[in-house]
Amino acid sequence: MLNEPIHKIIPKMAIPTIIAFLINSIYSLADTYFVSSLGTNATAAVSVNSSLDQLIMMCGSMLALGANSYIARLLGQGDDKKASRVLSTAFFTAFAIGAMLMLFGIIFMKPMVRMLGATPTCEQYSIDYATYVLLAAPLMASSFVMNQCLRSEGSAMLSMIGMGFGGVLNCVLDPIFIFGLDMGVAGASLATAISKLVSFLILLFPYVTHRSMLRLSLHNYRPSKDIIYEIVSVGSSSMFRSGLAVVASIMLNDLAGNISDSVLAGIGVCTKIMMFPFSIILGFGSGFQPVAGFNWGAKRYDRVSKSYTFSSLVAIVGAVVMALILALGSDWLIVRFAGTDMEMREIGAFAIRLQCVALPIHAWVAVVNMLCNSLGNASGAFLLATARQGSCFIPFLYPITHCFGAYGLASAQAVADFLTLILAVPIIIFMLRKIKRVSAEMEEKAKA
């Protein structure tokens, strides 16, 4: 973290995470691919339940990212014991919140899927898919914490194995349960739940066998004011981002469903496909974040600046390449899911191409957001994390749909990505000035 060249350590941290996220995207897309053979209504149901996945993610994301940032800084300062307390506090809290969501979801299943945007024609499919996923909610929420905290200590490979193996297993189980056991949409849900359980056990393994620098135990579950403050102040941006993503997804599903199930399915498939470049961007940012946070805690401000510059360049160039590939192949991709449904094909391909145009902006803003998280800038992280599917998305969703119909709805996310650029520029100027100022102060003290 402190001595290896930046251009080597960040890819070393990022590549395992990128692979894990890509595999995660593959099995998310696999559910949609196999279910699409059951018809447009079934495909629309899987799109609706993406909001449920985001809701579960919200339960663990605040604790996971807040703990990741604080643990990286504590390890940079050499305080392993407190870092273990942060891990245990975040883990058991996430498990409890996930369990509460599971209970409420099972009790209020039908109102929940309707709230998520299910239409009358895909409601039962949505219930079938939500059933088993809800049972895995506590495991999913706490897995987010373990996954992020493994990366904060530099164990990105262990994180990749945990997420990756579950993803591969899901792809194997999907056709067996959906077609072999004739379970339909419920089979995709059961395959996902089993895969999440396996991922949970793999991620838990290094902690219970003491192969991690951190110790996960109830004994270490001792929340204090400073631990809660650090986790919440940084992680709240992720919670609000996930919360706004849920609200935005519900609004999107509701508007799309009012037009047709084909539009709902087309935009849903676009979201699944765009998870691939988003996963690479997020995985790369996750490799950059602990490096920046560790060096900030160790007062190596020169390496913090170098890591940001390197990450920004790689993210933008990589996003341009991915955008060109996906935009050129958008028609071919959407046909794999839409079949002969022309409305679904047209809306899905249009949405993919527009999001590709905005992809380089999204990539750079993600790096700026990660820098804010790394350095504990809660306000900057909050503004950027809540912009893409919140302040720059929700206010414009109804007007743009009213004016341009299905095509306006399909363009909303790309428009929001461009608007986030307006927020990111002043934030990065402030952050770079802060790094420069603190570095100069340290040099002056060293001379004195």
TORKOL-4160 file (C-alpha; in steps of 0.2 Angstrom, whole numbers, padded with zeros to 4 digits, m for minus):
448
<pt num="1" X="0000" Y="0000" Z="0000"/>
<pt num="2" X="0014" Y="0012" Z="0004"/>
<pt num="3" X="0028" Y="0007" Z="m0007"/>
<pt num="4" X="0022" Y="m0002" Z="m0022"/>
<pt num="5" X="0020" Y="0009" Z="m0038"/>
<pt num="6" X="0003" Y="0016" Z="m0040"/>
<pt num="7" X="0001" Y="0009" Z="m0057"/>
<pt num="8" X="0004" Y="m0008" Z="m0050"/>
<pt num="9" X="m0005" Y="m0008" Z="m0033"/>
<pt num="10" X="m0022" Y="m0001" Z="m0039"/>
<pt num="11" X="m0024" Y="m0014" Z="m0054"/>
<pt num="12" X="m0018" Y="m0027" Z="m0042"/>
<pt num="13" X="m0032" Y="m0022" Z="m0029"/>
<pt num="14" X="m0045" Y="m0018" Z="m0043"/>
<pt num="15" X="m0044" Y="m0033" Z="m0055"/>
<pt num="16" X="m0050" Y="m0046" Z="m0043"/>
<pt num="17" X="m0065" Y="m0035" Z="m0038"/>
<pt num="18" X="m0069" Y="m0031" Z="m0056"/>
<pt num="19" X="m0069" Y="m0050" Z="m0060"/>
<pt num="20" X="m0080" Y="m0053" Z="m0045"/>
<pt num="21" X="m0092" Y="m0039" Z="m0050"/>
<pt num="22" X="m0092" Y="m0045" Z="m0068"/>
<pt num="23" X="m0097" Y="m0062" Z="m0063"/>
<pt num="24" X="m0110" Y="m0055" Z="m0052"/>
<pt num="25" X="m0117" Y="m0045" Z="m0067"/>
<pt num="26" X="m0116" Y="m0061" Z="m0077"/>
<pt num="27" X="m0127" Y="m0071" Z="m0065"/>
<pt num="28" X="m0139" Y="m0056" Z="m0064"/>
<pt num="29" X="m0141" Y="m0056" Z="m0083"/>
<pt num="30" X="m0142" Y="m0075" Z="m0083"/>
<pt num="31" X="m0158" Y="m0074" Z="m0073"/>
<pt num="32" X="m0165" Y="m0062" Z="m0086"/>
<pt num="33" X="m0159" Y="m0072" Z="m0100"/>
<pt num="34" X="m0166" Y="m0089" Z="m0095"/>
<pt num="35" X="m0182" Y="m0081" Z="m0089"/>
<pt num="36" X="m0184" Y="m0071" Z="m0105"/>
<pt num="37" X="m0189" Y="m0088" Z="m0113"/>
<pt num="38" X="m0204" Y="m0088" Z="m0102"/>
<pt num="39" X="m0211" Y="m0072" Z="m0111"/>
<pt num="40" X="m0211" Y="m0053" Z="m0110"/>
<pt num="41" X="m0221" Y="m0053" Z="m0094"/>
<pt num="42" X="m0209" Y="m0064" Z="m0085"/>
<pt num="43" X="m0194" Y="m0053" Z="m0091"/>
<pt num="44" X="m0203" Y="m0038" Z="m0084"/>
<pt num="45" X="m0205" Y="m0046" Z="m0067"/>
<pt num="46" X="m0186" Y="m0049" Z="m0066"/>
<pt num="47" X="m0184" Y="m0031" Z="m0070"/>
<pt num="48" X="m0196" Y="m0026" Z="m0056"/>
<pt num="49" X="m0187" Y="m0036" Z="m0044"/>
<pt num="50" X="m0171" Y="m0027" Z="m0047"/>
<pt num="51" X="m0178" Y="m0014" Z="m0035"/>
<pt num="52" X="m0179" Y="m0028" Z="m0022"/>
<pt num="53" X="m0160" Y="m0031" Z="m0024"/>
<pt num="54" X="m0157" Y="m0013" Z="m0023"/>
<pt num="55" X="m0167" Y="m0012" Z="m0007"/>
<pt num="56" X="m0157" Y="m0026" Z="0001"/>
<pt num="57" X="m0141" Y="m0018" Z="m0005"/>
<pt num="58" X="m0147" Y="m0002" Z="0004"/>
<pt num="59" X="m0147" Y="m0012" Z="0020"/>
<pt num="60" X="m0129" Y="m0016" Z="0020"/>
<pt num="61" X="m0121" Y="m0003" Z="0008"/>
<pt num="62" X="m0120" Y="0011" Z="0021"/>
<pt num="63" X="m0112" Y="0000" Z="0034"/>
<pt num="64" X="m0101" Y="m0008" Z="0021"/>
<pt num="65" X="m0094" Y="0007" Z="0013"/>
<pt num="66" X="m0093" Y="0017" Z="0029"/>
<pt num="67" X="m0083" Y="0003" Z="0038"/>
<pt num="68" X="m0072" Y="0001" Z="0022"/>
<pt num="69" X="m0067" Y="0019" Z="0023"/>
<pt num="70" X="m0064" Y="0019" Z="0042"/>
<pt num="71" X="m0055" Y="0002" Z="0042"/>
<pt num="72" X="m0043" Y="0007" Z="0028"/>
<pt num="73" X="m0038" Y="0023" Z="0038"/>
<pt num="74" X="m0037" Y="0014" Z="0055"/>
<pt num="75" X="m0025" Y="0000" Z="0047"/>
<pt num="76" X="m0015" Y="0014" Z="0039"/>
<pt num="77" X="m0013" Y="0021" Z="0057"/>
<pt num="78" X="m0009" Y="0003" Z="0063"/>
<pt num="79" X="m0024" Y="0002" Z="0074"/>
<pt num="80" X="m0030" Y="m0016" Z="0070"/>
<pt num="81" X="m0040" Y="m0019" Z="0086"/>
<pt num="82" X="m0052" Y="m0004" Z="0083"/>
<pt num="83" X="m0053" Y="m0009" Z="0065"/>
<pt num="84" X="m0060" Y="m0026" Z="0070"/>
<pt num="85" X="m0072" Y="m0018" Z="0081"/>
<pt num="86" X="m0078" Y="m0008" Z="0066"/>
<pt num="87" X="m0080" Y="m0024" Z="0056"/>
<pt num="88" X="m0090" Y="m0033" Z="0069"/>
<pt num="89" X="m0101" Y="m0018" Z="0072"/>
<pt num="90" X="m0105" Y="m0016" Z="0054"/>
<pt num="91" X="m0107" Y="m0035" Z="0051"/>
<pt num="92" X="m0120" Y="m0039" Z="0065"/>
<pt num="93" X="m0130" Y="m0023" Z="0062"/>
<pt num="94" X="m0131" Y="m0027" Z="0043"/>
<pt num="95" X="m0137" Y="m0045" Z="0047"/>
<pt num="96" X="m0151" Y="m0038" Z="0059"/>
<pt num="97" X="m0157" Y="m0025" Z="0046"/>
<pt num="98" X="m0158" Y="m0038" Z="0033"/>
<pt num="99" X="m0168" Y="m0050" Z="0044"/>
<pt num="100" X="m0180" Y="m0036" Z="0047"/>
<pt num="101" X="m0182" Y="m0033" Z="0029"/>
<pt num="102" X="m0185" Y="m0052" Z="0026"/>
<pt num="103" X="m0199" Y="m0053" Z="0039"/>
<pt num="104" X="m0208" Y="m0037" Z="0033"/>
<pt num="105" X="m0206" Y="m0043" Z="0014"/>
<pt num="106" X="m0213" Y="m0060" Z="0017"/>
<pt num="107" X="m0228" Y="m0053" Z="0028"/>
<pt num="108" X="m0232" Y="m0039" Z="0015"/>
<pt num="109" X="m0227" Y="m0048" Z="m0001"/>
<pt num="110" X="m0241" Y="m0043" Z="m0013"/>
<pt num="111" X="m0241" Y="m0024" Z="m0008"/>
<pt num="112" X="m0222" Y="m0025" Z="m0009"/>
<pt num="113" X="m0221" Y="m0031" Z="m0027"/>
<pt num="114" X="m0235" Y="m0019" Z="m0032"/>
<pt num="115" X="m0225" Y="m0004" Z="m0024"/>
<pt num="116" X="m0209" Y="m0010" Z="m0033"/>
<pt num="117" X="m0219" Y="m0007" Z="m0050"/>
<pt num="118" X="m0226" Y="m0024" Z="m0054"/>
<pt num="119" X="m0241" Y="m0023" Z="m0067"/>
<pt num="120" X="m0256" Y="m0035" Z="m0065"/>
<pt num="121" X="m0249" Y="m0045" Z="m0079"/>
<pt num="122" X="m0232" Y="m0049" Z="m0071"/>
<pt num="123" X="m0237" Y="m0048" Z="m0052"/>
<pt num="124" X="m0237" Y="m0067" Z="m0049"/>
<pt num="125" X="m0221" Y="m0068" Z="m0058"/>
<pt num="126" X="m0214" Y="m0055" Z="m0047"/>
<pt num="127" X="m0220" Y="m0063" Z="m0031"/>
<pt num="128" X="m0212" Y="m0080" Z="m0037"/>
<pt num="129" X="m0195" Y="m0071" Z="m0039"/>
<pt num="130" X="m0196" Y="m0061" Z="m0023"/>
<pt num="131" X="m0200" Y="m0076" Z="m0012"/>
<pt num="132" X="m0183" Y="m0084" Z="m0011"/>
<pt num="133" X="m0172" Y="m0069" Z="m0013"/>
<pt num="134" X="m0180" Y="m0061" Z="0003"/>
<pt num="135" X="m0175" Y="m0077" Z="0013"/>
<pt num="136" X="m0157" Y="m0073" Z="0008"/>
<pt num="137" X="m0158" Y="m0054" Z="0013"/>
<pt num="138" X="m0149" Y="m0056" Z="0029"/>
<pt num="139" X="m0135" Y="m0065" Z="0021"/>
<pt num="140" X="m0134" Y="m0053" Z="0006"/>
<pt num="141" X="m0134" Y="m0037" Z="0018"/>
<pt num="142" X="m0120" Y="m0044" Z="0029"/>
<pt num="143" X="m0110" Y="m0051" Z="0014"/>
<pt num="144" X="m0108" Y="m0033" Z="0008"/>
<pt num="145" X="m0099" Y="m0028" Z="0024"/>
<pt num="146" X="m0087" Y="m0043" Z="0023"/>
<pt num="147" X="m0084" Y="m0040" Z="0005"/>
<pt num="148" X="m0080" Y="m0022" Z="0007"/>
<pt num="149" X="m0069" Y="m0025" Z="0023"/>
<pt num="150" X="m0059" Y="m0038" Z="0015"/>
<pt num="151" X="m0054" Y="m0026" Z="0001"/>
<pt num="152" X="m0050" Y="m0012" Z="0014"/>
<pt num="153" X="m0036" Y="m0023" Z="0021"/>
<pt num="154" X="m0030" Y="m0027" Z="0004"/>
<pt num="155" X="m0037" Y="m0045" Z="0002"/>
<pt num="156" X="m0046" Y="m0041" Z="m0014"/>
<pt num="157" X="m0043" Y="m0059" Z="m0020"/>
<pt num="158" X="m0053" Y="m0067" Z="m0006"/>
<pt num="159" X="m0067" Y="m0055" Z="m0010"/>
<pt num="160" X="m0066" Y="m0060" Z="m0028"/>
<pt num="161" X="m0067" Y="m0078" Z="m0024"/>
<pt num="162" X="m0082" Y="m0076" Z="m0012"/>
<pt num="163" X="m0092" Y="m0066" Z="m0025"/>
<pt num="164" X="m0086" Y="m0075" Z="m0040"/>
<pt num="165" X="m0090" Y="m0092" Z="m0035"/>
<pt num="166" X="m0108" Y="m0088" Z="m0030"/>
<pt num="167" X="m0110" Y="m0080" Z="m0047"/>
<pt num="168" X="m0104" Y="m0095" Z="m0057"/>
<pt num="169" X="m0115" Y="m0106" Z="m0046"/>
<pt num="170" X="m0130" Y="m0096" Z="m0050"/>
<pt num="171" X="m0127" Y="m0098" Z="m0069"/>
<pt num="172" X="m0126" Y="m0117" Z="m0067"/>
<pt num="173" X="m0142" Y="m0118" Z="m0056"/>
<pt num="174" X="m0153" Y="m0106" Z="m0066"/>
<pt num="175" X="m0157" Y="m0118" Z="m0081"/>
<pt num="176" X="m0158" Y="m0133" Z="m0069"/>
<pt num="177" X="m0171" Y="m0125" Z="m0058"/>
<pt num="178" X="m0180" Y="m0115" Z="m0071"/>
<pt num="179" X="m0182" Y="m0129" Z="m0084"/>
<pt num="180" X="m0175" Y="m0145" Z="m0077"/>
<pt num="181" X="m0186" Y="m0144" Z="m0061"/>
<pt num="182" X="m0199" Y="m0134" Z="m0070"/>
<pt num="183" X="m0200" Y="m0121" Z="m0057"/>
<pt num="184" X="m0201" Y="m0106" Z="m0069"/>
<pt num="185" X="m0197" Y="m0089" Z="m0062"/>
<pt num="186" X="m0196" Y="m0096" Z="m0044"/>
<pt num="187" X="m0182" Y="m0107" Z="m0050"/>
<pt num="188" X="m0172" Y="m0092" Z="m0054"/>
<pt num="189" X="m0175" Y="m0085" Z="m0037"/>
<pt num="190" X="m0170" Y="m0101" Z="m0028"/>
<pt num="191" X="m0154" Y="m0102" Z="m0038"/>
<pt num="192" X="m0150" Y="m0084" Z="m0033"/>
<pt num="193" X="m0153" Y="m0087" Z="m0015"/>
<pt num="194" X="m0142" Y="m0103" Z="m0014"/>
<pt num="195" X="m0128" Y="m0094" Z="m0023"/>
<pt num="196" X="m0129" Y="m0079" Z="m0010"/>
<pt num="197" X="m0128" Y="m0092" Z="0004"/>
<pt num="198" X="m0113" Y="m0100" Z="m0004"/>
<pt num="199" X="m0105" Y="m0083" Z="m0006"/>
<pt num="200" X="m0108" Y="m0078" Z="0012"/>
<pt num="201" X="m0100" Y="m0094" Z="0018"/>
<pt num="202" X="m0084" Y="m0091" Z="0007"/>
<pt num="203" X="m0083" Y="m0073" Z="0013"/>
<pt num="204" X="m0085" Y="m0078" Z="0031"/>
<pt num="205" X="m0071" Y="m0092" Z="0030"/>
<pt num="206" X="m0056" Y="m0080" Z="0031"/>
<pt num="207" X="m0063" Y="m0072" Z="0047"/>
<pt num="208" X="m0068" Y="m0088" Z="0056"/>
<pt num="209" X="m0051" Y="m0096" Z="0052"/>
<pt num="210" X="m0041" Y="m0080" Z="0057"/>
<pt num="211" X="m0034" Y="m0078" Z="0039"/>
<pt num="212" X="m0039" Y="m0060" Z="0040"/>
<pt num="213" X="m0030" Y="m0046" Z="0048"/>
<pt num="214" X="m0047" Y="m0042" Z="0056"/>
<pt num="215" X="m0057" Y="m0052" Z="0069"/>
<pt num="216" X="m0075" Y="m0054" Z="0067"/>
<pt num="217" X="m0084" Y="m0059" Z="0083"/>
<pt num="218" X="m0099" Y="m0054" Z="0095"/>
<pt num="219" X="m0085" Y="m0050" Z="0107"/>
<pt num="220" X="m0079" Y="m0036" Z="0096"/>
<pt num="221" X="m0097" Y="m0029" Z="0093"/>
<pt num="222" X="m0094" Y="m0014" Z="0104"/>
<pt num="223" X="m0102" Y="0001" Z="0095"/>
<pt num="224" X="m0095" Y="0018" Z="0101"/>
<pt num="225" X="m0100" Y="0036" Z="0096"/>
<pt num="226" X="m0084" Y="0038" Z="0085"/>
<pt num="227" X="m0087" Y="0021" Z="0076"/>
<pt num="228" X="m0105" Y="0025" Z="0073"/>
<pt num="229" X="m0101" Y="0043" Z="0067"/>
<pt num="230" X="m0087" Y="0037" Z="0055"/>
<pt num="231" X="m0097" Y="0023" Z="0048"/>
<pt num="232" X="m0113" Y="0034" Z="0046"/>
<pt num="233" X="m0105" Y="0050" Z="0040"/>
<pt num="234" X="m0096" Y="0042" Z="0026"/>
<pt num="235" X="m0108" Y="0027" Z="0023"/>
<pt num="236" X="m0124" Y="0037" Z="0023"/>
<pt num="237" X="m0120" Y="0043" Z="0006"/>
<pt num="238" X="m0121" Y="0025" Z="0000"/>
<pt num="239" X="m0137" Y="0022" Z="0009"/>
<pt num="240" X="m0145" Y="0038" Z="0002"/>
<pt num="241" X="m0138" Y="0033" Z="m0015"/>
<pt num="242" X="m0146" Y="0015" Z="m0014"/>
<pt num="243" X="m0162" Y="0022" Z="m0006"/>
<pt num="244" X="m0164" Y="0035" Z="m0021"/>
<pt num="245" X="m0159" Y="0021" Z="m0033"/>
<pt num="246" X="m0174" Y="0011" Z="m0026"/>
<pt num="247" X="m0186" Y="0026" Z="m0027"/>
<pt num="248" X="m0179" Y="0030" Z="m0045"/>
<pt num="249" X="m0181" Y="0012" Z="m0050"/>
<pt num="250" X="m0199" Y="0011" Z="m0043"/>
<pt num="251" X="m0204" Y="0027" Z="m0052"/>
<pt num="252" X="m0195" Y="0020" Z="m0068"/>
<pt num="253" X="m0205" Y="0004" Z="m0067"/>
<pt num="254" X="m0221" Y="0012" Z="m0064"/>
<pt num="255" X="m0219" Y="0024" Z="m0079"/>
<pt num="256" X="m0213" Y="0010" Z="m0090"/>
<pt num="257" X="m0227" Y="m0002" Z="m0084"/>
<pt num="258" X="m0240" Y="0012" Z="m0088"/>
<pt num="259" X="m0234" Y="0012" Z="m0106"/>
<pt num="260" X="m0232" Y="m0007" Z="m0109"/>
<pt num="261" X="m0223" Y="m0023" Z="m0102"/>
<pt num="262" X="m0212" Y="m0022" Z="m0117"/>
<pt num="263" X="m0205" Y="m0005" Z="m0112"/>
<pt num="264" X="m0203" Y="m0011" Z="m0094"/>
<pt num="265" X="m0194" Y="m0026" Z="m0100"/>
<pt num="266" X="m0183" Y="m0017" Z="m0113"/>
<pt num="267" X="m0177" Y="m0004" Z="m0100"/>
<pt num="268" X="m0174" Y="m0018" Z="m0087"/>
<pt num="269" X="m0163" Y="m0027" Z="m0099"/>
<pt num="270" X="m0154" Y="m0012" Z="m0103"/>
<pt num="271" X="m0150" Y="m0009" Z="m0085"/>
<pt num="272" X="m0144" Y="m0027" Z="m0084"/>
<pt num="273" X="m0133" Y="m0025" Z="m0099"/>
<pt num="274" X="m0126" Y="m0009" Z="m0093"/>
<pt num="275" X="m0121" Y="m0017" Z="m0076"/>
<pt num="276" X="m0106" Y="m0024" Z="m0085"/>
<pt num="277" X="m0097" Y="m0007" Z="m0088"/>
<pt num="278" X="m0104" Y="m0001" Z="m0072"/>
<pt num="279" X="m0096" Y="m0016" Z="m0063"/>
<pt num="280" X="m0079" Y="m0013" Z="m0071"/>
<pt num="281" X="m0080" Y="0006" Z="m0066"/>
<pt num="282" X="m0086" Y="0001" Z="m0048"/>
<pt num="283" X="m0073" Y="m0013" Z="m0046"/>
<pt num="284" X="m0059" Y="m0001" Z="m0052"/>
<pt num="285" X="m0065" Y="0012" Z="m0040"/>
<pt num="286" X="m0065" Y="m0001" Z="m0026"/>
<pt num="287" X="m0047" Y="m0004" Z="m0030"/>
<pt num="288" X="m0043" Y="0014" Z="m0029"/>
<pt num="289" X="m0052" Y="0018" Z="m0013"/>
<pt num="290" X="m0043" Y="0008" Z="m0001"/>
<pt num="291" X="m0026" Y="0013" Z="m0008"/>
<pt num="292" X="m0031" Y="0032" Z="m0007"/>
<pt num="293" X="m0038" Y="0029" Z="0011"/>
<pt num="294" X="m0023" Y="0019" Z="0017"/>
<pt num="295" X="m0011" Y="0032" Z="0011"/>
<pt num="296" X="m0021" Y="0047" Z="0018"/>
<pt num="297" X="m0021" Y="0038" Z="0035"/>
<pt num="298" X="m0002" Y="0036" Z="0033"/>
<pt num="299" X="0000" Y="0054" Z="0028"/>
<pt num="300" X="0007" Y="0049" Z="0011"/>
<pt num="301" X="m0002" Y="0063" Z="0002"/>
<pt num="302" X="0009" Y="0062" Z="m0013"/>
<pt num="303" X="0003" Y="0045" Z="m0016"/>
<pt num="304" X="m0015" Y="0050" Z="m0014"/>
<pt num="305" X="m0013" Y="0063" Z="m0028"/>
<pt num="306" X="m0004" Y="0051" Z="m0039"/>
<pt num="307" X="m0018" Y="0037" Z="m0036"/>
<pt num="308" X="m0032" Y="0049" Z="m0041"/>
<pt num="309" X="m0023" Y="0055" Z="m0057"/>
<pt num="310" X="m0019" Y="0037" Z="m0062"/>
<pt num="311" X="m0037" Y="0031" Z="m0058"/>
<pt num="312" X="m0045" Y="0046" Z="m0067"/>
<pt num="313" X="m0036" Y="0043" Z="m0083"/>
<pt num="314" X="m0038" Y="0024" Z="m0083"/>
<pt num="315" X="m0057" Y="0026" Z="m0079"/>
<pt num="316" X="m0060" Y="0038" Z="m0093"/>
<pt num="317" X="m0050" Y="0029" Z="m0107"/>
<pt num="318" X="m0058" Y="0012" Z="m0102"/>
<pt num="319" X="m0076" Y="0020" Z="m0102"/>
<pt num="320" X="m0073" Y="0026" Z="m0120"/>
<pt num="321" X="m0068" Y="0009" Z="m0126"/>
<pt num="322" X="m0082" Y="0000" Z="m0117"/>
<pt num="323" X="m0095" Y="0013" Z="m0123"/>
<pt num="324" X="m0090" Y="0011" Z="m0141"/>
<pt num="325" X="m0091" Y="m0008" Z="m0140"/>
<pt num="326" X="m0108" Y="m0008" Z="m0132"/>
<pt num="327" X="m0115" Y="0005" Z="m0143"/>
<pt num="328" X="m0110" Y="m0004" Z="m0159"/>
<pt num="329" X="m0117" Y="m0020" Z="m0152"/>
<pt num="330" X="m0133" Y="m0014" Z="m0144"/>
<pt num="331" X="m0145" Y="m0021" Z="m0157"/>
<pt num="332" X="m0137" Y="m0038" Z="m0157"/>
<pt num="333" X="m0137" Y="m0038" Z="m0138"/>
<pt num="334" X="m0155" Y="m0033" Z="m0135"/>
<pt num="335" X="m0162" Y="m0046" Z="m0148"/>
<pt num="336" X="m0155" Y="m0060" Z="m0137"/>
<pt num="337" X="m0168" Y="m0056" Z="m0124"/>
<pt num="338" X="m0182" Y="m0048" Z="m0134"/>
<pt num="339" X="m0184" Y="m0060" Z="m0148"/>
<pt num="340" X="m0198" Y="m0054" Z="m0159"/>
<pt num="341" X="m0204" Y="m0040" Z="m0148"/>
<pt num="342" X="m0200" Y="m0025" Z="m0158"/>
<pt num="343" X="m0205" Y="m0012" Z="m0145"/>
<pt num="344" X="m0194" Y="m0020" Z="m0132"/>
<pt num="345" X="m0180" Y="m0021" Z="m0145"/>
<pt num="346" X="m0181" Y="m0003" Z="m0150"/>
<pt num="347" X="m0182" Y="0005" Z="m0133"/>
<pt num="348" X="m0169" Y="m0007" Z="m0126"/>
<pt num="349" X="m0156" Y="m0003" Z="m0139"/>
<pt num="350" X="m0160" Y="0016" Z="m0139"/>
<pt num="351" X="m0157" Y="0016" Z="m0120"/>
<pt num="352" X="m0140" Y="0007" Z="m0121"/>
<pt num="353" X="m0133" Y="0018" Z="m0134"/>
<pt num="354" X="m0138" Y="0034" Z="m0124"/>
<pt num="355" X="m0130" Y="0027" Z="m0108"/>
<pt num="356" X="m0114" Y="0023" Z="m0118"/>
<pt num="357" X="m0113" Y="0041" Z="m0123"/>
<pt num="358" X="m0113" Y="0047" Z="m0105"/>
<pt num="359" X="m0102" Y="0032" Z="m0099"/>
<pt num="360" X="m0085" Y="0042" Z="m0098"/>
<pt num="361" X="m0093" Y="0055" Z="m0087"/>
<pt num="362" X="m0100" Y="0042" Z="m0076"/>
<pt num="363" X="m0083" Y="0033" Z="m0074"/>
<pt num="364" X="m0074" Y="0049" Z="m0069"/>
<pt num="365" X="m0088" Y="0055" Z="m0057"/>
<pt num="366" X="m0086" Y="0038" Z="m0049"/>
<pt num="367" X="m0068" Y="0040" Z="m0046"/>
<pt num="368" X="m0071" Y="0058" Z="m0038"/>
<pt num="369" X="m0084" Y="0050" Z="m0027"/>
<pt num="370" X="m0072" Y="0036" Z="m0021"/>
<pt num="371" X="m0059" Y="0049" Z="m0017"/>
<pt num="372" X="m0072" Y="0058" Z="m0006"/>
<pt num="373" X="m0076" Y="0042" Z="0003"/>
<pt num="374" X="m0057" Y="0038" Z="0005"/>
<pt num="375" X="m0053" Y="0054" Z="0013"/>
<pt num="376" X="m0068" Y="0055" Z="0024"/>
<pt num="377" X="m0077" Y="0069" Z="0015"/>
<pt num="378" X="m0094" Y="0064" Z="0019"/>
<pt num="379" X="m0103" Y="0079" Z="0011"/>
<pt num="380" X="m0094" Y="0077" Z="m0006"/>
<pt num="381" X="m0097" Y="0059" Z="m0006"/>
<pt num="382" X="m0116" Y="0062" Z="m0001"/>
<pt num="383" X="m0119" Y="0074" Z="m0015"/>
<pt num="384" X="m0111" Y="0063" Z="m0029"/>
<pt num="385" X="m0118" Y="0047" Z="m0023"/>
<pt num="386" X="m0136" Y="0054" Z="m0022"/>
<pt num="387" X="m0135" Y="0063" Z="m0039"/>
<pt num="388" X="m0135" Y="0050" Z="m0052"/>
<pt num="389" X="m0151" Y="0042" Z="m0047"/>
<pt num="390" X="m0157" Y="0056" Z="m0036"/>
<pt num="391" X="m0156" Y="0074" Z="m0037"/>
<pt num="392" X="m0151" Y="0074" Z="m0056"/>
<pt num="393" X="m0163" Y="0060" Z="m0060"/>
<pt num="394" X="m0179" Y="0060" Z="m0051"/>
<pt num="395" X="m0185" Y="0078" Z="m0054"/>
<pt num="396" X="m0183" Y="0076" Z="m0072"/>
<pt num="397" X="m0191" Y="0058" Z="m0074"/>
<pt num="398" X="m0209" Y="0063" Z="m0076"/>
<pt num="399" X="m0207" Y="0079" Z="m0086"/>
<pt num="400" X="m0195" Y="0070" Z="m0099"/>
<pt num="401" X="m0207" Y="0055" Z="m0100"/>
<pt num="402" X="m0222" Y="0067" Z="m0102"/>
<pt num="403" X="m0214" Y="0076" Z="m0116"/>
<pt num="404" X="m0205" Y="0062" Z="m0126"/>
<pt num="405" X="m0215" Y="0046" Z="m0120"/>
<pt num="406" X="m0205" Y="0029" Z="m0120"/>
<pt num="407" X="m0190" Y="0037" Z="m0128"/>
<pt num="408" X="m0189" Y="0051" Z="m0115"/>
<pt num="409" X="m0190" Y="0038" Z="m0101"/>
<pt num="410" X="m0176" Y="0028" Z="m0109"/>
<pt num="411" X="m0165" Y="0043" Z="m0110"/>
<pt num="412" X="m0167" Y="0049" Z="m0092"/>
<pt num="413" X="m0152" Y="0040" Z="m0085"/>
<pt num="414" X="m0140" Y="0047" Z="m0098"/>
<pt num="415" X="m0147" Y="0065" Z="m0095"/>
<pt num="416" X="m0144" Y="0062" Z="m0076"/>
<pt num="417" X="m0126" Y="0057" Z="m0079"/>
<pt num="418" X="m0122" Y="0073" Z="m0089"/>
<pt num="419" X="m0130" Y="0083" Z="m0075"/>
<pt num="420" X="m0119" Y="0075" Z="m0062"/>
<pt num="421" X="m0104" Y="0082" Z="m0070"/>
<pt num="422" X="m0109" Y="0100" Z="m0065"/>
<pt num="423" X="m0108" Y="0094" Z="m0046"/>
<pt num="424" X="m0092" Y="0084" Z="m0048"/>
<pt num="425" X="m0081" Y="0098" Z="m0055"/>
<pt num="426" X="m0081" Y="0110" Z="m0040"/>
<pt num="427" X="m0080" Y="0095" Z="m0028"/>
<pt num="428" X="m0064" Y="0088" Z="m0036"/>
<pt num="429" X="m0057" Y="0106" Z="m0036"/>
<pt num="430" X="m0060" Y="0107" Z="m0017"/>
<pt num="431" X="m0053" Y="0090" Z="m0014"/>
<pt num="432" X="m0037" Y="0093" Z="m0024"/>
<pt num="433" X="m0034" Y="0109" Z="m0015"/>
<pt num="434" X="m0036" Y="0100" Z="0002"/>
<pt num="435" X="m0023" Y="0087" Z="m0002"/>
<pt num="436" X="m0011" Y="0101" Z="m0008"/>
<pt num="437" X="m0014" Y="0111" Z="0008"/>
<pt num="438" X="m0012" Y="0097" Z="0020"/>
<pt num="439" X="0004" Y="0091" Z="0011"/>
<pt num="440" X="0011" Y="0108" Z="0012"/>
<pt num="441" X="0007" Y="0109" Z="0030"/>
<pt num="442" X="0016" Y="0093" Z="0034"/>
<pt num="443" X="0031" Y="0099" Z="0024"/>
<pt num="444" X="0032" Y="0115" Z="0034"/>
<pt num="445" X="0031" Y="0105" Z="0050"/>
<pt num="446" X="0045" Y="0093" Z="0044"/>
<pt num="447" X="0056" Y="0108" Z="0041"/>
<pt num="448" X="0053" Y="0116" Z="0057"/>
